[in-house]
Amino acid sequence: MLTSIFSSAAAAAAALAALCGAPALAQLADSEVENFARLPLVQAAAISPDGQRIATIASDGSIERVVVVAPIGGGDPVVMRVGNENALGLDWLSNDHIAVTYRDRHRVFGQTADIFWTVLLRADGTGGMTELNNLSQARRGRNVSIASRLANDPNAILLSVAQPRGATGMAARRGQGAAVYLERALHRYDLERNTSSRVDTGTEHTVGWIIDEDGQPAFRQDIIRQNQAIDLLEARGRGWNRIYRTRYEQERFGRRSYRNYADLGPVQGMSPDRQFLYFSAPRDRNRTTVSRFNVGSQQVEYHVVEDSVFDVSGIIRDWRNNHVIGVSWQADRRRVIYFDEEFAGIQAELEEIFPDSNVAITSYDLNFERIVIRVDGGGETGSFYLIDLAEGSLSLIAPAYPGITPNMIGETRWIEYEARDGMTIYAYLTLPPGQSDASGLPLVVMPHGGPEARDTYGFDMWADFLAYRGYAVLRPQFRGSTGMGRDYVEAGYRRWGREMQDDVSDGVLHLIDTGIVASDRVCIFGWSYGGYAALAGATLTPELYRCAIAGAPVSDLIAMIEYESRPGREAALEYWRTNIGDWSGASPNITREEVEAVSPAYQAANVQAPILLIHPTEDIIVPPEQTELMAAALERHGKPHEVLMIENDGHNLLRVNTRVETLQAMDRFLRTHNPPD
């Protein structure tokens, strides 16, 4: 049995502050608002393969990030600056090398998309930062990614590299100079010598390899688009033998997009005995499940792990040998099934220690003696802990939010209710701290953004701040949300302001009927699509709400489609046409009048409650013009409203000062128009 050895949050914050060179972190934030608004003190943590050092991505509360490498037994830490909020995660590649993963939005082939890239660092802080695409063997390559760490070759990794080769294809037809196709190859890269050697060469159809415990490619997967075929190949001597072929069906989606369906999805790993290859794919084109390919019988065994409500797709691999050891997914909480008995035993014990939290094993050493876990929800805010199995200890590495203690976090429940058309809708209900049995509470209903997204269990800056200030917070997973199958998503298509909004309203009515909230104490708040839903609530069902707060909202659906019709926005335009509707194409599926009927800027005359509009000035997802259009409409009709334009930040509010400004404005507005006491 593990024994808990918890460090105090203040001591951990002070220690990490000293490592980061940011003494201000040693104290709690200056205000309650800043405690919630700050970025996580520690965003990621991982232990070295020898179990002697912990690396973290840390923040001084601003957008700047540092990697801190600290010896577990004591000693001077190494601190390396790694840029801004784009740094997402890190992992050890060897005892001397660390990989940091970044994400940002770029234009690729005329489209705006999330781009991920990796930078290599030496753990001793020397040598600077090297982007993966700039390694010696990849200078002419594209889409360089880490295929595998090598436990038996500690100073090397395997890289998957797509390199231009040949002179054929679309580029030639377009007359764009010397045409090429991308041939994918597998390289062994020496981290110390900065040299590489080719391990295997695929084709222009190759999408990836499955690496065995000896660091050798065991299986390969190819997708041949010309005849819509998927091939699975097994290594035989120096060559490859095709052991399975299937064909995928292509379904038109929107004006220009397609979706592929096949009985074999992208293979992500193999069982320890090499008998099974695991992948995720939809059941009946709806909910995602985990299936496996039986190498011996050469048959697909479907849906070996599935959930009756939720998508299941998180295949877990052991970094030491690439074996599949389990599956995780987001249900009402994070759920995990480990096939490996040792991992399953540790997980079960951790869930006993943290019964109300999500607990995830995120990193462990080569000998599986020291383990890093992340704990979120149930009073935890995403803190990292270190398990030492030899000592039987569990100790805090660092809290994510030093200024937030468990007694500042209210209970979060998963609830179900029936929409007016009979559909089952799911939601999270967060209650004010210490008021789990209260009734007649004031409510803030908080529809999420997206709308193709979902909320998850765990700390949420918005919901937990509002609950701390005395409000019950309802986060409905209205139709159109992800995580519960394709049918649930598509039930929201072209239903903006209609059934999607009814799902939000019906959640409010459910809480009123149960007595948890008072019917005359309800406000609505949302960001992005949630901002649209807040304005839709204020304009389409004005009798429900005492006030509304709309952050980065879409207010005029016609103008939003026009904004996305600019050159280079084809993918975004396709998304909006699918979700809102297409009234201008050759085959319209909605009329312009129907869209105007659910556009808040067109329905401003219906408003009865005061509205707070908030918009970052550098938002490129939803342009600030959308808030300006709504403000002008409210002004024309003499409706009470306020406008707060947030300077020097974008759609997702990544700066602490802008988050503080936003939360303070919301808090003041709510206390004026829907006081919790």
N, C-alpha and C positions, 0 to 999 in steps of 0.2 A: 504493500500500500504506500502510495506517495504521501509525504507529509508536506504541508504547505508552509513555506517560509517566505512571507510577503514582506518586501521592503515598502516603506511608506512612499506615497506618491510624491511628496515634497522632496524626500531624499533622492529619489530616482530622477526627478526633474532637475534638481540641483547638480547631480553628478553628470547628467547628459549635457546640461548647460555649460558646465566647465569644459567638457570635451569639445563642444561646438564653438567655444569661444564667445558665448552669448550669455553673460551673467544674468541678464534680465529674466532668463527662463527660470532662475532659481526661486523667484517669487510667483505667487498666483497672479493672474491677470488683474488689471486695475479695476475692472468692473465685471459684473455678472454677465453682461452682454459679450464682452471680449472672451470670457471663458468658453463660450459656445462658438464664437465667430472665428477664433484662431484656427489655423491649419494644424493637423496632427503634429505633435512633437516628434513622434517616430512613425514613419509611414510604412517601413518594411524592415525586417530583421532576418538574418540568416547566420548559421554557424559554419565555421570552416570544416573541411573534411576531417582534419585531425582533432576537431573538437576543442581547440585551444583559444579561438578568437570569435567574437561576434561582430558582424558588420551591420550597421543600420543606416537607413536614409533618414536624416533628421532635419528639422526645420527650426529656425529661430522665431517662428511665428509669422514671418513674411513669406514671400514666394521663393526665397533663396533656399537651396538644398545643399546639404553636405553629407558625405559618406564618412561615418565614424567607425574605425576599426579598433576594437578594444580587447586586450588580452583578458581572459576570464579570471586568471589567477592574480591579476594586478599588473601594473606597468603602464607606461605612457601610451596613450591612444594615438592613432594616426587620423588626421582630419583632412579630407579632400573636398573642395568645392566642386559641385557637379551641375551647377546651373539652377534653373528655376523649377516651377511647379510641374514641368513636363516629365521630370524624373519620377517614374512610377514604382519600380521594383528593382531588386537586386538578387544575385545569387553568386555563390562561390563556384569558380571553374576549377580551381586547384587551391592548394594552401597559400598560394602567392598571388592569385589573380581573381578578380571580381568582375562580373558583368552587371551593368546598370541598364535598365530598359526605360525608354522614353516613349512618349506619345505626343503628337501634335497634329494640327490640321493643315494639310497642304493640297495644292492642286495637282492632280495626277491625270494625265491624258484628258485634260479639260474638265475633270470632275473634282469637287472638293471632298476630301476623305480623311479619315483618321489614319495617320502613318505611324508605324512603330519602328524604332531602331534601337540598336544596342551599342554600348560603348564599353570598352575593356579598360580596367584599371589594375595597376599593381597594388597589392595590399599594403606595401610599405610606403606608398605615396610618391614613389619615383616614377619617372617615365611619362607622366602626363596621361591624357585620355586618347584612346585610339578607337575610332568608329569602325564597326565591323566591316562595313563596305570598303574601308580603306586599307584592309590588310593586304599583304603583298600579293597573294594568289588571287585576290578578288578585285583588282583594280579595274579590270574590264568587265566585271560581273555586275549582276543585279540581283536583288532579293536574296542577299546573303543571310543565312540564319543558322543558329546553333542546332545541329541535328542531335548531338548527344555529348554529355560529359563522359569521361573515360576513367572509371574508378581504378582500373589496372594500369593506367598510363597517366599519372597525375599531372604531368605538365603539358598535356595535349587535349584537344577537343576535336570533334568531328563537325565540319561545316557543310551545309548544303548550299551550293553556289549555282546560280543560273547564269551561264555565260553565252554571249552571242557567238553563233557559229553558222556557217552556210550562207547561201544567198538565194533565198526564196521567200515566198509568203506575201503578206499584205503590204509590207513596206515597198516591195518591188512593184506591186500593182499600183501603188499610189505615187510611184516615181520619187520616192524619198531617198535617193542615193543608194548606196550599197545595202541590199536587204539582208536580213539575218533572221534566224530563229534562235530561241533560247534553249540551249542544251543544259540539262541539270546534271551536276556532278557532285560527288561526295569527296571531300578533302579531309585529311588529317592535318591539323594545324598545330605546330609546336609553339606553345605560349612563350617559352624562354628564348628561342632562337628566331622567332618570327619567320619561320619557314614552313612550307607545306608540301604534302605529297598527295597525289590523287589515289583514292581508295577504290572508287568505282565510278563508272560513267553511265549515266542513264541516257534518255533520249529527250526529244522535245515534248514527249508525252508524260514524262516521269514527274510525279508530284511528291514523292517522298520514299524514305526507306524506314524499315524497322530494324533497329540495331540490337544485337544480342548482348549477353553479359560479358563477352570477350571483346566487345567493341567492333564487331564485324557485322556488315549488312547481312541480315538473314532473309528479309522479305522486301519486296519493292512493289509500289503501286503506280500504275500508269492510267491516264485517262486519254483516250483517243477520240477527240471531238469530231473528227471527220465522219466516223460511223457510230458515234455515241456509245462507245464501249468503255468498260472499266476492266482492266486486267490486274490480276494479283499474281506475282511471280515469286518463286522461291530460289534462293541461291543454291546452285549445284556446281561444285568445283569452282572453276573460274567463270562460269556462265550463269544464266538465269533460265529457269524452266517455268512456263506459265502453268499455274495450277487451277486458275479459275477465271472465267470471263463472264461478265454480265453486261447488259445494256441498260442505259438509263433513258427514261422518258423526259421529254422537255415540254414544259407547260408555259404558255405565254402568260405574262404577268405585266399588266399595264400596257402602255403603247410600245415600249421598246425592250422591256426586260423579259427574262425567262427564268423559270425555276426548274431544277433537275431533280428527278426522283429515281432511286435505284434501290435494289435490295442489299447493296454493299456501299457503305459510306466510307469516308476517309479513315483508314486504319490507323489507330493511335498507339498500339502496343500489343505485346503477346504475353501469354501465361508463362509461368516458370518452366513448364514442361514443353513449351513450344507447340502445344496442341491447339491452342485457341488464339485467334487474333481479334481484338476488340475494336468496335466502332460504334458510333451513335447515328441513328437515322429515325425518321418519323414512322410511327405506326399508322397505317391507313392515311398517310399524308396529313396527320394531325399531331398528336403528342410525340415528342422525341423520346426514344428509349435507347438503352444500350443493348446491342446484339453482339454476336461473335461468329467468326468463321471457324469451322472445325477443319483443321488442316488434314487430319486423317481421313475423314469421310468426304472432304471437299464440299461440305454443305454449310449453308448459313443457318445458325440457330438463333431465332428471333427473340427479342424482348426478354433477355435473361435478367435484366434489371429494369423495372418500369414502375411508375406511380400512376394511380388511377386518376389523378387530377393534374399533376405537374410534369413538365418536361424534365427528362433525366439525360444528362450529357457529359457530366464532369468525370472523365476517366482519369484515375490517379495512377501514376507510374512511380516506381522506386528508382531514384536517380542512380543508384549504385549498379543496377543491372538492367534497367529499362523494362522490368517485369510489371505487368498490370497487377496492382494490389488492391484496388477498390474503385468505388464510384461515389461521387458526391453530387448533390443537386439542391436547389433552393425550392423548398416547399413553404409551409408556414414558417419554418425555420430551416437552417441548413441541416440537411440529412446526409449521412455518410454510411456506406456499407464497405467494410474492409474484407477482402477475401483472405488476406494474410492474418493468421491467428495472433501474431505478436502485435501488429498494428491495431487489430480489433480489440485486444485486451487493454492497450493503452488508451484508445479512444473511449471505451466503456468507462474506464476509471476516471478519465477527465470529465466526462459528462455527469458523473456522480459528484465531482468536486464543484463543477459549475452547472448546476441543473437547469438554470434559467438562461443560459448563454449559448451562443454558437462557439464551438471550440474546433479549431482547425490546426492540424499538424502542418507546419509550413516549412520546416527545415530540420535536418538531423545530420550527425556526423557519420563517418564511414562505418564505425563499429556499433552504431545505434545505441550509444551510451548517453549522449546529450541531445536534447530535442528542443526546438523552438516552437511555441504554439502562439496562436492569436486568439484572443477571447473578446467577444463582442455581444452586446445585449445583456439584459438581466442586471443592469447596473454597471456593466463594463462598457467601455467606449472604444474598444479595439486595441487594447493593450497587449504587449508581447511579454511572454514568460519563458523562462528556461527550466527545463526538466533535467535533472541529473539522476539517472537511474541507479548509478552505483551508490550515491549518497541518499537516494530516496527523497530528494528535495524538489521543491517547486518555488522559484524565486522570480520576482518581477524584474524584467529588463528595463522597461520604461512604460509609463502610461501614455496613451495617445493624447489625452487632454488633462494635464495636471490640475487645472482649476475646477474640474468637475468630479465630484465625489458621488458614490453610489446613492446617497440619500437625496441627491439632486435629480435623479432619474426616476420617472414614474413607470408603472407597470405597462407593458405593451401586450395586448391580446390579439389573437387571430379570430376574427368573427366571420360568420356567413349570414347573408340575408337574401330574401327573395325579391327580385325586381318585379315591377308591375306586370311584365309579360311572362313571369314564371321562371326566368333564368336565375340561376344561383350566382350571386356576386360575393366576392371575398374582400376582406378589408383588414387593416390593422387599426386598432383603437389604443391610443396612448393616453393614460390618465395622469392627472397631476400627482406628484409625489405624495404618498401618504393618503391618497383619496381613492383607493381601489374599490371601496364600498359606497362611495358617494352617489348622490342622485341630484337631478336638477342642475347639472354642471353647465357652464358656458362651453360652447363648442366652436372650434375652428375646423371646418372640413377642408382637406388638403389634397386635391387630385394631383397626381404626379404628371411630369412632363412626358414628352415622347411624340404622340401617345403610345407608340410601340415600345414600351418599357414597363417596368414594374418596380414596386417598392420591395424591400427585403427587411427581415428582422435584424435589429441591431441599432446602434446609435445613429440618429439622424439629427443634424444640426437644427433644421427647422422645427421638426415635430417635438424634439426633446426640449428645445428652448421654449416653445409655446406652452408645453405641458408644465414646465418649471414655473412659468409665469401664471399658472392657474387655470389653463384651458384643457379640456378634453380635445384630442386631435384625432380625427378620422381620416385615414388614408385609403380610399376605396380603390380596388383593382377592377375598375370598370371594364366592360367589354372593349376590346381593342388593346388590352394589356398583354404583355408577353409572359412566357413562363408556364402557361396553362394550355398549350397546344395551338395549332394553327387556326382551328375553328374559332377559338376564343378571340384571337387577333382579328380575323376577318369579319367577325360579328360586328366590329366597330367601323368597318369600311363604309364611308358615305353616311355615317350616323352621327357626325358631329352635331351637337346641339339637340340631338333627338334621343335615341336610346342610350347613347353614351352619357348624356347629361342626366337622363332619368335615373341611371344607375347611381350617380352621385346624389341626386335628390332623394332617392329611395333609401340610401344609407342614412341620411339625416332623419328621415321619417321613422326608420327602424329604431334609431337611438332615442327618439322622442317617445315612441310607443313603449319602449322598455323602461322609460323613466330615467335613464342615465343622464340625459341632457334636457334642458328646458327649451320649449318651442320658441320662446321669444329671446333666446340668447345665442343665436347662431350667426357666425360669420364664415366667409369662404376665402381661402387664400391658395394661390398656385403660381407656379413659375413655368414659363414657356407654354407648352400645351396646357399645363395647369393654370397658367394665367388666362388663357382663352376660356377654360372651364369656369374660372372665377367670374369673368365678365359675362359669360353665358348664364351663369346662375343669377347675376344681378339684373340681367335684361330679360331672360326668358322665364325665370321663376322668381321674380322679385319679392314675392310674399314670404319666401323662406328666410331671407337674410337681413340682418341688421346692418351689415357692412360687408365690403369686399375689398380684397387686396390682390392686385394683378401684377405679377412680376414678369418682365420681358414677354408681354402677352401678344398673341395674335388677336387682333380685333376686327380686321377687315379681310375676310377670306379671299375676296376677289383681288384685292391689292397684293395679298401674299402670293397668290399664284403668279401675278404679273412680275413680282420681284424675283421669283424663282425661274422665270422664263428668260432671264438674261443668258447670253452665251457662257458656256462652261458650267452651267448649273443643271445639266440634263438629269443627273441622278436624283438630285433634290426635287426637281420638278416632277419626276416620275413618282417619287414618294408622296408628294402632296396631292397629286392627281389621284393616286390610289386611295389615300386616306379621306380626302375631302370630296372628291368627285371630279369628273371631267365633263365640262359642258361645252367645250369649244372644238372637240375633235370630230373625226368622221363618224364615230359611234358614241355620242354623248350618253352618259349614264346618270346625269343629274341636270337640272335646269339652273340657269343663273338665278332665277327668282328663289329657288329652293336654297341656294347658297346664301343669298342676301338675307333670307328669313332667319338664318342661324348665325349671322355675322353681328357681333355686339355693336359695332359702330353704326350699323343700320337700324339697330333696335334700341338706341340710347333713350328714346322717349319713354320707355317702360321703366326706367330706373327709379327705385324708391329709396335706396339706401346710399349713404356716402361711399365713395370709391377712392382708394389710394392706388395710383398708377406708379410703378417703379420700372426704370429701364436703364441698363448700362449703355453708355454712349458708344462703346466700341463693339457692340453686338453685331456679328455678321451672320448669325443664325436666324434671328428674328430682328429685322431692322428697327431702330428707334422710331421710324415713321409710323409703325403700328400703334405705338402709344400716343403719338401726336394726333393721329386720326381719331382715336377714341376720345382724347381730351377735347378736341375740337367739336366732336359730336355732343359730348356732355355739356360743353359750353353753350352750344346752340340751343339746347333744350333746357338750360338753366338748372342742371343737375349738380348736386354737391360733389366735388371731387378735389383731389390734390395730386400733384405730379412731382415725382422725385427722379431726376436724371442723375445717374451714378457715373461720375467722371472716371476715365482712365481704367476701365475694366471691361471685360467681355461677357458673353452670355452666361457663363458658369460662375461668375463672381469668385475669382481665385485670390483676391487680395484681402487681407485682414481688415484694413481700414474701410473698404467698401462693404464688407460683410457687417462690420459694426454699424456703419451708417444705415444699412438696410434694416437690420434687426432693431435698432433704436427707433427708426421711423415706424416700423410695424408695431412695436410695443406701445409707443405713444398713441398711434391711431386706434389700436384695439382697446386700450384702456379708456380712451375717450368715448368710443362708440359701442363697446361691449365689455364693460369692466368686469373682471373676474370675481370681484367681491361685492 
